[in-house]
Amino acid sequence: MTNIYELIDESIQDLLSRSIAGKRNFIKITEVVDLLLKIEKSIPEIVIDGDEFVKYFKGNSQKL
């Protein structure tokens, strides 16, 4: 399995190619759902508690 960025990049390239190929080139909704599920499974679940969230944004507020 490729990493999540490669998967998204390949998917966008495929959609762009289909779009350029013609206006009547449709994608089945099942293909879209399958792709979204594949992306969801590839993204690790990250849990950030409230204190860490506040510390992160408090320290990075000057960069925004």
N, C-alpha and C positions, 0 to 999 in steps of 0.2 A: 504494500500500500504506500502510495506517495504521501508526502506531508500535506497538511491542510492548505498551505499556500499554493502548492503545485496543483492540487485538486481544483481549487477555486480558479486559478489561472487557466487551466485546461478547459474548465466549464465555460468561462467567459469567452475564450477563443472559439469554442464550439458554437455558442450562441451568436457570436459575431459573424462567424462563417455562414450560419444558417440565415441570418438576417441579410447578409450581402447577397446570398444566393437567390433570394426572391421574396416578394411580399407575402406569398401564399404558402410559405414553408412553415407549417405549424409544428409544435412540440406537444406530445401527449402529456396530459396533466400527471399521469403516473410516472413519467420520466422525471418531471420536475420534483415530485414528492420523493422519489427514490434518491435523487441527487441531494435534496435537502436533508434527508435522513442520513445519507453517507457523510455529509459535511458535519451534521450534528454529532455523529459517532466519532468523528476524527478530532473534534475539539475537546480537549481535556476539561473536566469540570473543576473550576477554581472557586473556592469559597473564601471570601474575604470578610473578616469580622468588622464590625463598625469602627472599632478603635483604629485598626490598621487603615481603613478607608479614610478616616479623618486625618490621620498622620500623613498619609500619602498626599492628599490634596492640600493640606495646610503647608507642607514643605514644598509643593510644586506650584503654589498659587502665583509666585513671582514669575514663573516661566510662561504662564498663560497670557 
